[in-house]
Amino acid sequence: MGATAMAADPSGGWLSYAVYEAPDPTDIITKLSATMVVPKKPYSPNGSPAFWFGTQTQHGDGALIQPIMAKWLGDGFYMFQEIFDWTDENDKQSKAIKVQPGDVIAAEVSYVKMLNLYTMNMTNQNNGDVSNFHYKILPKQKATESVGYFVLEHQPDECNQLPPNGKVTWTNIQVEVNNKLVPNATWTAKQEQPACHSKAVVTDSSTISITWGSVAEK
């Protein structure tokens, strides 16, 4: 999300993230799924924090395929899918669906080899709302989607633009590579341009959090 020409992922708009890399860069992440709870609305109506996971190529120069939880328009969080494809610098988004604090959202990205496309699904387990989307990998993209990310994105101007509880957590994380479940997948916490003392915390292969400090800090 948020591209400049000739750039790649990780983007400078990322704060903190966790990354998984398949054993070989020619491997394909054929499924990545997780569950998260919608955070409380930030105190500030400004800013647009986004919490997402997704897949990319080894060098971050292909399609970034993301189920996203983001705050828009100052009125709360929405779930949707987005693909920013560095191959042609094109951005596509599904329709955004509003969610409420405390809603449990299950999301999944899956690869369909026969069609060379990724399908995405987000389900609000509280009210049954569903968002579906798909994206066909462009012929110009030769590298496979071998890297997975969990990310906090969009730099805040003030820390009160982040949710006041100071934490989001993804649970029930599963990774499949070449259609085989990866037991005990290794996720590594990273910093891109952290703000408000943000950091990724890898509890185990199925649980990842991103935390930040007091909303009064910057």
C-alpha positions in Angstrom: 0.0 0.0 0.0 1.1 3.5 -0.7 3.7 3.2 -3.5 6.3 5.3 -5.1 7.9 4.4 -8.5 10.8 2.0 -8.5 10.2 1.1 -4.8 9.3 -2.2 -3.3 8.1 -3.8 0.0 8.7 -3.4 2.9 7.3 0.1 2.3 8.4 3.2 4.3 4.8 3.5 5.5 5.2 0.4 7.5 5.9 0.8 11.3 6.5 -2.7 12.6 6.0 -6.2 11.1 6.6 -9.9 11.3 7.9 -11.9 8.3 7.9 -15.5 7.2 10.1 -16.7 4.3 9.5 -20.0 2.6 12.5 -22.3 2.5 13.2 -21.6 -1.2 12.3 -18.3 -3.0 10.7 -20.4 -5.7 8.2 -22.0 -3.2 4.7 -20.7 -3.2 2.7 -19.7 -0.1 -0.5 -21.5 -1.1 -2.5 -20.5 2.0 -2.1 -17.9 4.8 -4.9 -17.4 7.3 -5.4 -15.8 10.7 -8.1 -14.4 13.0 -8.1 -11.0 14.8 -10.3 -8.9 17.0 -11.3 -5.4 15.7 -9.6 -2.8 18.0 -11.2 0.2 19.6 -11.6 3.3 17.6 -8.6 5.8 18.1 -9.3 9.0 20.0 -8.2 11.1 17.1 -10.5 11.3 14.0 -7.3 11.8 11.9 -4.9 9.1 10.7 -5.6 5.8 9.1 -3.9 2.9 10.9 -4.1 -0.4 8.9 -3.5 -3.9 10.3 -3.0 -6.6 7.7 -1.3 -9.8 6.6 -0.4 -10.9 3.2 2.0 -12.4 0.7 4.8 -11.0 -1.5 7.8 -12.1 -3.6 11.3 -12.6 -2.2 12.4 -9.1 -3.3 9.1 -7.4 -2.6 8.6 -6.4 -6.2 5.5 -8.4 -7.1 1.9 -8.4 -6.0 1.3 -7.5 -2.4 -1.9 -9.4 -1.6 -3.5 -8.2 1.7 -6.7 -8.7 3.8 -6.8 -5.5 5.7 -8.4 -3.9 8.8 -8.1 -0.1 8.4 -9.6 3.0 9.9 -11.2 5.3 7.3 -13.1 8.6 7.4 -12.7 8.9 11.1 -15.7 6.7 11.8 -14.1 3.4 12.7 -12.6 0.3 11.2 -13.4 -1.4 7.9 -12.4 -4.8 6.5 -11.4 -5.2 2.8 -8.8 -6.6 0.5 -6.2 -4.7 -1.4 -3.5 -5.7 -4.0 -0.7 -3.3 -4.8 1.2 -4.8 -7.7 4.7 -3.5 -8.1 4.8 -5.2 -11.5 2.7 -2.5 -13.1 2.2 -0.2 -10.0 -1.5 -0.9 -10.1 -3.7 -0.9 -7.0 -7.0 -2.8 -6.6 -9.4 -2.9 -3.6 -12.5 -4.7 -2.7 -15.5 -2.9 -1.3 -15.0 -1.9 2.4 -17.3 -3.3 5.0 -17.6 -1.5 8.4 -16.8 -3.6 11.5 -17.3 -2.8 15.2 -14.8 -3.0 18.1 -14.7 -6.5 19.5 -15.8 -8.2 16.2 -13.8 -11.3 15.4 -12.6 -11.4 11.8 -11.3 -14.5 10.2 -9.3 -14.0 7.0 -7.6 -16.2 4.4 -5.5 -15.9 1.3 -5.3 -19.0 -1.0 -3.5 -19.7 -4.2 -5.2 -21.5 -7.1 -2.4 -22.9 -9.2 -4.6 -23.8 -12.3 -5.6 -20.2 -12.7 -2.5 -18.6 -11.2 -4.6 -16.4 -8.9 -5.1 -15.7 -5.3 -8.5 -15.8 -3.6 -9.2 -13.8 -0.5 -11.9 -14.1 2.1 -12.7 -12.1 5.3 -15.6 -13.2 7.5 -17.0 -11.3 10.5 -17.8 -14.1 12.9 -20.1 -11.8 14.9 -22.6 -10.9 12.2 -21.8 -13.1 9.2 -20.6 -10.3 6.9 -18.3 -11.7 4.2 -15.8 -10.0 1.8 -14.5 -12.0 -1.1 -11.9 -10.9 -3.7 -9.5 -12.5 -6.1 -6.4 -11.4 -8.1 -4.7 -13.1 -11.0 -0.9 -12.8 -11.0 0.3 -10.9 -14.0 2.3 -12.7 -16.6 5.2 -10.3 -16.1 5.6 -11.4 -12.5 8.0 -14.4 -12.7 8.8 -14.6 -9.0 6.5 -16.6 -6.7 4.8 -15.4 -3.6 7.2 -16.9 -1.1 7.1 -14.3 1.8 4.3 -13.7 4.3 3.9 -10.5 6.4 1.9 -9.3 9.4 2.0 -5.5 9.4 1.0 -2.2 11.1 1.0 0.5 8.4 0.5 4.2 7.9 2.6 6.5 9.9 0.7 8.4 12.6 1.2 12.2 13.1 0.2 11.7 16.8 0.0 8.5 18.8 -3.7 9.1 19.6 -4.3 8.1 15.9 -3.6 4.5 17.0 -6.2 2.4 19.0 -6.0 3.2 22.7 -5.5 -0.4 23.9 -2.0 -0.4 22.4 -2.1 -3.8 20.9 -3.6 -6.0 18.1 -3.1 -9.7 17.9 -3.6 -12.3 15.2 -4.3 -15.8 16.3 -4.9 -19.2 14.7 -2.2 -18.4 12.1 -1.7 -21.1 9.5 0.8 -21.2 6.7 0.8 -23.6 3.8 3.7 -23.8 1.3 3.3 -25.8 -1.9 -0.1 -27.0 -0.5 1.5 -28.5 2.6 0.8 -27.1 6.1 4.0 -25.7 7.7 4.2 -26.8 11.3 5.8 -24.3 13.7 6.4 -21.7 10.9 9.2 -19.3 11.9 8.1 -15.7 12.0 10.6 -13.0 12.7 9.8 -9.6 14.2 11.1 -6.6 12.3 11.1 -2.8 12.4 10.7 -0.6 9.3 9.9 2.9 10.6 8.5 2.3 14.1 6.5 5.0 15.8 4.9 5.4 19.3 7.3 2.6 20.5 5.6 0.1 18.1 7.0 -3.4 17.8 6.0 -6.8 16.6 5.8 -9.6 19.1 6.0 -13.2 17.9 4.5 -15.4 20.7 4.6 -18.6 18.7 4.0 -19.8 15.1 0.2 -19.2 15.4 0.1 -16.0 17.4 1.6 -12.6 16.5 0.9 -9.2 18.1 1.9 -5.6 17.3 2.1 -3.3 20.2 2.7 0.4 20.7 3.0 2.9 23.6 0.8 5.4 25.3 -1.5 7.4 22.9 0.1 10.5 24.5 3.6 9.6 23.2 5.2 10.0 19.8 
